[in-house]
Each structure stands twice: as structure tokens, then as C-alpha cells.
């Protein structure tokens, strides 16, 4: 016995309209998400457009009194779209498969005779299973990379949209349920009992797996950040201690005792330079470097007025840097100072440390040490590989 013609036409029109709306929303999302970078984006857009056209044709057929033809178009296009989307988009097999099964069951239940409807519903279940299998194994067979949805879309929007569409389609089946034969009711009941818990378990497992992966990634990032922080702390502490040790050389106070005009070329200046250049290269734990690469590549000695008294470098650091906290903090507060990273010359990174120089307990100058930029580069590379 066929469903009543008017009811069949109305329900088939509703099913076609729902699927047409879903296809339109999917097309809108594809356009809004700007998926041009994905090589499968054109194929995805074309597939959705073709399905939208098929759903529109089914809607037109249903409204002109041909629900059987409309149902055939819907059933064929839904099955084909499910397989195509599973091959183009990654990790959507479970929700997509259930939508395919429910959509085919809806089209069959509202338009076909009761006996053929049962076989079409079973065919829909088989098509849904094939959709899930394609999603699982297509990566090992297909030569193209599938589109990977972003986490909010995959974990939130996709399940919500799938549940909403399934509930709407299931409502159309419920309207006809009292008129089905007992065998059809039992078939739908058994499928519901099997598919609904399976859907919930699959979604739960997928969300749990995603949460576990994110937690693992967060732990890895936190561990890497902690290691980098410890290495940076060791680096800064070692460089600051090296400059502080250098600031205690007796030859530095001998230079500062001289008048500014008597310092250049004096024996005290030569002894200070030799003492600074002869300091051992500090060893940094967990940081590899060539032995010939010095941590502190140059020193500049400033007197109490901030004037250069001696230098082991051919050039001086930027004047504004020497007149700022690099000088005033050790001079006025009596403690060491570490500058931010400074880029000089052709983008070369430098880091400066300063320490007060004391003579009989009085601060008579400031020693500035320049850290080799190669150490900074090596530190960053080593902690990001």
C-alpha cells in the first residue's frame, strides 16, 4: 500500500527542502571558511553544488506530483555525496554516515511503497557503512591530501549540525510511522536501537580522543617551555656572573684612578684589556658551542661619569644604551643589570650585562659586557629542534 499522495508529496518536499538547505549552508561555510589553500576545496564546492542542484530538482519533482522520482533523485544523490565527502574531508565518516542512513531512510519512508522502502532503508545502512570505511582507509589509497577541519568546527559545529539535521529528518519518519507495516516498524526500531547508541559512543570516543591529543600536545608544549625557560635562566645567570667576576679585576680600578686624558695607551689600560681578554670562557650547562666562541665577546669600562675608560671592542655599544639603565642602575643602585635584546648593525642581536666596579667600597665605574649574538642564535635553535 502506498502512502497517501498528498502526504507523500508534502513529506518528500519537506525532505528535499531540508537537504537543499543543508547543502546551501555547507556551501556557505565552504565559501566563508576561505578553503582555497586546500587542493580539494574546488572538488568539495563542486560536489556540494551538484548535490544542491539535485535536491532542488527533487523538490521541484515532489511539488509537481512526482514523489517517487523525487525520492529516487534524493536517494542517489545522498549516497553519492556521502562517499565523495568522505573521500575529500578527513574524520567526518561517523556523522556523515549517520546522516546518509537517516536521509535515505526518510526519502524511502515518505515516498516509496512499504516493501521497497525496507530494502532501500537497508541499502542506506550499507551506504553509510561504506562511507565510514572510505573515511577510514582512503588516506592509504588516494593521492590527494584530504581537508582537515579546524578543531571548533569538527568538535562543536559539525556534531551540532549533524544532530539537528538527523532530528528533523527523523521527525518526517515519525509522522509516517503509524502507517508502516509491522516488519518495517521492527526494521526501523532495530536500526534505531543499534545506531543511536553507536552514534553516541562514536562521538564520545572521538571527543575523548581529541581532548587527549590536545592535552598531550599541551603537556609537550609546557615541557618545552619549561626547558627553554630553564636554559634561558642558566644563560642569563652565567653571563651576569661572568661580567660580575670581570668587574672585580684590580686592573680596572687602576685605570679609573687615572685622569681621563691619561688613560688612552697607558700601561694600566693595557693591563686591563689583557686581563679582560684573558678571562676563561664560561661553560653553559646543556648549551653546545664551539670552544673558540666566547660568551662575552667584548667589554667596555665606564668611569663614574659614564665616559669610556677602556674597551676590548673596536667599537662601542650605542650611546643611548650606555647612557641609560645599563649605566645608571649599577652606578646608582650598586647592582648588576641585563639589557633587553638589542639589534645593531645588519640586524645582529646583542645582549648587554653591566656591573659596578668598586674601589675601596666606593663605586668608581661600571663594566659592560657584550654577549656574542651567536650564542643567542644557538640557544634559540637548540631549544626549537
C-alpha positions as CSV (number, residue, x, y, z in Angstrom):
1,X,0.0,0.0,0.0
2,X,1.4,3.4,-1.0
3,X,1.4,6.4,1.3
4,X,-1.4,8.9,0.6
5,X,-0.4,11.0,-2.5
6,X,-0.8,14.4,-0.8
7,X,1.1,13.4,2.3
8,X,3.8,11.7,0.3
9,X,4.3,14.8,-1.9
10,X,4.3,17.1,1.2
11,X,6.8,15.0,3.1
12,X,9.0,14.4,0.1
13,X,9.1,18.1,-0.5
14,X,10.0,18.7,3.2
15,X,12.8,16.2,3.0
16,X,14.1,17.7,-0.3
17,X,13.9,21.2,1.2
18,X,15.8,20.2,4.4
19,X,18.6,18.6,2.3
20,X,18.7,21.6,0.0
21,X,19.0,23.9,3.0
22,X,21.8,21.8,4.5
23,X,23.7,21.8,1.1
24,X,23.3,25.6,0.9
25,X,24.6,26.1,4.4
26,X,27.6,23.7,3.7
27,X,28.3,25.7,0.5
28,X,28.1,29.0,2.5
29,X,30.5,27.6,5.1
30,X,33.0,26.5,2.4
31,X,33.0,30.0,1.0
32,X,33.2,31.8,4.4
33,X,36.0,29.5,5.7
34,X,38.3,30.5,2.8
35,X,39.4,27.0,2.0
36,X,41.3,28.0,-1.2
37,X,44.6,26.7,0.3
38,X,43.3,23.2,0.3
39,X,43.7,21.3,-3.0
40,X,40.4,19.6,-2.6
41,X,38.4,22.8,-2.0
42,X,37.3,23.1,-5.6
43,X,36.1,19.5,-5.7
44,X,34.3,20.0,-2.4
45,X,32.5,23.1,-3.6
46,X,31.5,21.4,-6.9
47,X,30.2,18.3,-5.1
48,X,28.0,20.4,-2.8
49,X,26.8,22.5,-5.7
50,X,25.8,19.4,-7.7
51,X,24.0,17.9,-4.6
52,X,22.2,21.2,-4.1
53,X,21.1,21.2,-7.7
54,X,19.9,17.6,-7.3
55,X,18.0,18.4,-4.1
56,X,16.4,21.4,-5.9
57,X,15.3,19.1,-8.7
58,X,13.9,16.7,-6.3
59,X,12.0,19.5,-4.6
60,X,10.5,20.5,-8.0
61,X,9.6,17.0,-8.8
62,X,7.8,16.5,-5.5
63,X,5.8,19.7,-5.9
64,X,4.7,18.7,-9.3
65,X,3.2,15.4,-8.0
66,X,6.1,13.0,-8.7
67,X,7.3,12.0,-5.3
68,X,8.7,8.6,-6.4
69,X,11.1,10.4,-8.9
70,X,12.0,12.9,-6.3
71,X,12.8,10.2,-3.8
72,X,15.0,8.4,-6.3
73,X,16.9,11.6,-7.0
74,X,17.4,12.2,-3.3
75,X,18.5,8.7,-2.5
76,X,21.0,8.5,-5.3
77,X,22.4,12.0,-4.7
78,X,22.7,11.5,-0.9
79,X,24.5,8.2,-1.3
80,X,26.9,9.6,-3.9
81,X,27.6,12.8,-1.8
82,X,28.3,10.8,1.3
83,X,31.1,8.8,-0.4
84,X,32.5,11.9,-2.1
85,X,32.6,13.9,1.1
86,X,34.3,11.1,3.0
87,X,37.0,11.0,0.3
88,X,37.6,14.8,0.4
89,X,37.2,15.7,4.1
90,X,39.0,13.9,6.9
91,X,37.5,12.4,10.1
92,X,33.8,13.0,9.3
93,X,32.9,9.4,8.5
94,X,30.8,8.8,11.6
95,X,28.5,11.8,11.5
96,X,28.3,11.7,7.7
97,X,27.4,8.0,7.7
98,X,24.5,8.5,10.1
99,X,23.2,11.5,8.1
100,X,23.3,9.3,4.9
101,X,21.5,6.5,6.6
102,X,18.7,8.7,8.1
103,X,18.3,10.8,4.9
104,X,17.9,7.7,2.7
105,X,15.5,6.1,5.2
106,X,13.5,9.4,5.2
107,X,13.3,9.6,1.4
108,X,12.3,5.9,1.2
109,X,9.8,6.0,4.1
110,X,7.8,9.1,2.9
111,X,7.6,8.2,-0.9
112,X,8.0,4.5,-1.6
113,X,5.8,1.5,-1.1
114,X,6.3,-0.3,2.2
115,X,8.0,-3.3,0.8
116,X,10.6,-1.5,-1.5
117,X,11.1,1.0,1.4
118,X,12.5,-1.7,3.6
119,X,15.2,-2.7,1.0
120,X,16.1,0.9,0.3
121,X,16.5,1.6,4.1
122,X,18.9,-1.4,4.3
123,X,20.7,-0.1,1.3
124,X,21.0,3.2,3.1
125,X,22.6,1.5,6.0
126,X,25.1,-0.3,3.7
127,X,25.9,3.1,2.0
128,X,26.5,4.6,5.5
129,X,28.9,1.8,6.3
130,X,30.7,2.3,3.1
131,X,31.0,6.0,3.8
132,X,32.6,5.2,7.2
133,X,35.0,2.7,5.6
134,X,36.0,5.3,2.9
135,X,36.8,7.7,5.7
136,X,39.0,5.2,7.5
137,X,41.0,3.8,4.5
138,X,41.0,6.5,1.8
139,X,44.2,8.1,3.1
140,X,46.2,4.9,2.1
141,X,44.7,4.8,-1.4
142,X,44.0,8.4,-2.5
143,X,46.8,10.5,-4.0
144,X,45.3,13.8,-2.7
145,X,45.5,15.2,0.9
146,X,42.1,15.5,2.5
147,X,40.8,18.6,4.0
148,X,41.2,18.7,7.8
149,X,38.5,20.7,9.7
150,X,39.6,23.0,12.4
151,X,39.0,21.8,16.0
152,X,36.0,24.1,16.8
153,X,34.3,23.1,13.5
154,X,35.0,19.4,13.9
155,X,34.3,19.1,17.6
156,X,31.3,21.5,18.1
157,X,29.7,22.8,14.9
158,X,29.7,19.6,12.9
159,X,28.1,17.4,15.7
160,X,25.5,20.1,16.4
161,X,24.6,20.4,12.7
162,X,24.5,16.7,12.3
163,X,22.2,16.1,15.3
164,X,19.9,18.9,14.2
165,X,19.6,17.5,10.6
166,X,19.0,14.0,11.9
167,X,16.3,15.1,14.3
168,X,14.5,17.0,11.6
169,X,14.6,14.1,9.1
170,X,13.6,11.6,11.9
171,X,10.6,13.8,12.5
172,X,9.4,13.1,9.0
173,X,9.8,9.4,9.5
174,X,7.8,9.6,12.8
175,X,4.9,11.3,11.0
176,X,4.5,8.2,8.8
177,X,5.5,5.6,11.4
178,X,1.9,4.6,12.4
179,X,1.1,3.7,8.8
180,X,4.1,1.3,8.3
181,X,3.7,-2.4,8.4
182,X,4.9,-4.3,11.5
183,X,8.0,-5.6,9.6
184,X,9.0,-2.0,8.6
185,X,8.4,-0.7,12.1
186,X,10.6,-3.5,13.5
187,X,13.3,-2.7,11.0
188,X,13.3,1.0,11.9
189,X,13.2,0.1,15.6
190,X,16.1,-2.3,15.4
191,X,18.2,0.2,13.4
192,X,17.4,2.9,15.8
193,X,18.4,0.8,18.8
194,X,21.6,-0.1,17.1
195,X,22.6,3.2,15.5
196,X,21.7,5.7,18.3
197,X,24.0,4.1,21.0
198,X,26.7,3.6,18.4
199,X,26.4,7.2,17.4
200,X,26.7,8.4,21.0
201,X,29.6,6.1,21.7
202,X,31.4,7.1,18.5
203,X,31.0,10.8,19.1
204,X,32.1,10.4,22.7
205,X,35.2,8.4,21.7
206,X,36.1,11.0,19.1
207,X,35.7,13.9,21.5
208,X,37.7,12.0,24.2
209,X,40.5,11.2,21.7
210,X,40.6,14.8,20.6
211,X,40.8,16.0,24.2
212,X,43.6,13.5,24.9
213,X,45.6,14.7,21.9
214,X,45.2,18.3,22.9
215,X,46.2,17.5,26.5
216,X,49.2,15.6,25.3
217,X,50.2,18.5,23.0
218,X,49.8,21.0,25.8
219,X,51.9,18.9,28.1
220,X,54.6,18.7,25.4
221,X,54.5,22.5,24.9
222,X,54.6,23.1,28.6
223,X,57.6,20.8,29.0
224,X,59.4,22.5,26.1
225,X,58.6,26.0,27.5
226,X,59.9,24.9,31.0
227,X,63.1,23.6,29.4
228,X,63.6,26.8,27.4
229,X,62.9,28.9,30.5
230,X,65.5,26.9,32.5
231,X,68.1,27.2,29.7
232,X,67.5,31.0,29.4
233,X,67.8,31.4,33.2
234,X,71.0,29.5,33.1
235,X,72.3,31.5,30.2
236,X,71.4,34.9,31.8
237,X,72.8,33.9,35.2
238,X,76.1,32.6,33.7
239,X,76.6,35.7,31.6
240,X,75.8,38.0,34.6
241,X,78.2,36.2,36.9
242,X,80.9,36.3,34.2
243,X,80.6,40.1,34.0
244,X,80.4,40.5,37.7
245,X,83.6,38.4,38.1
246,X,85.3,40.5,35.5
247,X,84.3,43.7,37.3
248,X,86.5,42.6,40.3
249,X,89.8,42.7,38.4
250,X,92.2,45.0,40.1
251,X,93.5,46.4,36.8
252,X,90.1,48.1,36.2
253,X,90.4,50.3,39.3
254,X,93.9,51.2,38.3
255,X,92.5,52.6,35.0
256,X,89.7,54.5,36.7
257,X,92.2,56.2,39.1
258,X,93.9,57.9,36.2
259,X,92.7,61.2,34.8
260,X,90.6,60.8,31.6
261,X,93.3,62.2,29.4
262,X,96.0,59.8,30.8
263,X,94.0,56.6,30.2
264,X,94.4,56.1,26.4
265,X,97.6,54.0,25.7
266,X,98.6,53.8,29.4
267,X,100.1,50.7,31.0
268,X,97.0,50.4,33.2
269,X,94.7,50.3,30.2
270,X,96.8,47.6,28.5
271,X,96.8,45.5,31.7
272,X,93.0,45.9,32.0
273,X,92.5,44.8,28.4
274,X,94.8,41.9,28.8
275,X,93.1,40.9,32.0
276,X,89.6,41.0,30.4
277,X,90.7,39.2,27.3
278,X,92.4,36.5,29.4
279,X,89.3,35.6,31.4
280,X,88.2,32.0,30.9
281,X,85.2,31.4,28.7
282,X,82.2,30.4,31.0
283,X,80.7,27.0,30.5
284,X,76.9,26.9,29.9
285,X,75.1,23.7,31.0
286,X,73.1,22.0,28.3
287,X,74.2,24.6,25.6
288,X,76.6,23.4,23.0
289,X,79.1,25.9,21.5
290,X,82.4,25.8,19.8
291,X,85.3,26.3,22.2
292,X,86.6,29.3,20.3
293,X,83.3,31.2,20.6
294,X,83.4,33.4,23.6
295,X,80.3,34.1,25.7
296,X,81.3,37.7,26.4
297,X,82.8,38.9,23.2
298,X,83.7,42.5,24.4
299,X,84.0,44.6,27.5
300,X,83.6,48.4,27.9
301,X,84.7,50.1,31.1
302,X,82.9,53.3,32.0
303,X,84.0,55.8,34.7
304,X,81.8,57.3,37.3
305,X,80.6,60.0,34.8
306,X,79.7,57.4,32.1
307,X,82.8,58.1,29.9
308,X,84.5,55.2,28.3
309,X,87.8,54.4,30.1
310,X,88.8,51.2,28.3
311,X,87.4,48.9,25.8
312,X,88.3,45.5,24.3
313,X,86.0,46.0,21.3
314,X,86.8,48.0,18.1
315,X,83.5,49.9,18.6
316,X,81.3,51.0,21.4
317,X,77.7,50.0,22.1
318,X,75.0,52.5,21.1
319,X,75.5,55.8,23.1
320,X,71.8,55.9,24.2
321,X,72.3,52.4,25.7
322,X,75.4,53.4,27.6
323,X,73.6,56.5,29.0
324,X,70.5,54.5,30.1
325,X,69.8,51.9,32.7
326,X,72.8,49.9,31.6
327,X,75.0,52.6,33.3
328,X,72.6,54.2,35.8
329,X,71.4,51.1,37.6
330,X,74.9,49.8,38.6
331,X,76.2,53.3,39.2
332,X,73.3,54.5,41.4
333,X,71.9,51.2,42.8
334,X,75.0,49.2,43.1
335,X,73.7,46.0,41.4
336,X,74.0,44.3,38.1
337,X,71.8,45.0,35.1
338,X,70.8,43.0,32.0
339,X,69.6,44.8,28.9
340,X,66.8,43.6,26.5
341,X,68.0,42.1,23.3
342,X,69.4,44.9,21.1
343,X,69.8,44.7,17.3
344,X,72.8,46.6,16.0
345,X,74.3,46.8,12.6
346,X,72.8,44.5,10.0
347,X,70.2,43.0,12.3
348,X,72.8,41.4,14.7
349,X,71.4,40.6,18.1
350,X,73.3,41.7,21.1
351,X,72.7,41.4,24.9
352,X,74.5,43.6,27.4
353,X,75.2,43.0,31.1
354,X,76.7,45.6,33.4
355,X,78.1,45.5,37.0
356,X,79.5,48.2,39.3
357,X,83.3,48.5,39.7
358,X,84.3,49.3,43.3
359,X,87.5,50.8,44.7
360,X,87.7,50.6,48.5
361,X,84.0,50.0,48.7
362,X,83.1,53.0,46.5
363,X,81.6,52.7,43.1
364,X,84.0,54.3,40.7
365,X,82.8,52.9,37.4
366,X,80.7,50.4,35.5
367,X,81.8,47.4,33.5
368,X,79.6,46.5,30.5
369,X,79.9,43.1,28.8
370,X,78.5,42.3,25.3
371,X,77.2,38.8,24.8
372,X,78.0,37.2,21.4
373,X,74.9,37.1,19.2
374,X,75.9,33.7,18.0
375,X,75.1,32.3,21.5
376,X,71.6,33.7,21.3
377,X,71.0,32.2,17.9
378,X,72.4,28.8,19.0
379,X,70.3,28.9,22.2
380,X,67.1,29.5,20.1
381,X,67.9,26.9,17.5
382,X,68.9,24.3,20.1
383,X,65.6,24.7,22.0
384,X,63.4,24.5,19.0
385,X,64.7,21.4,17.3
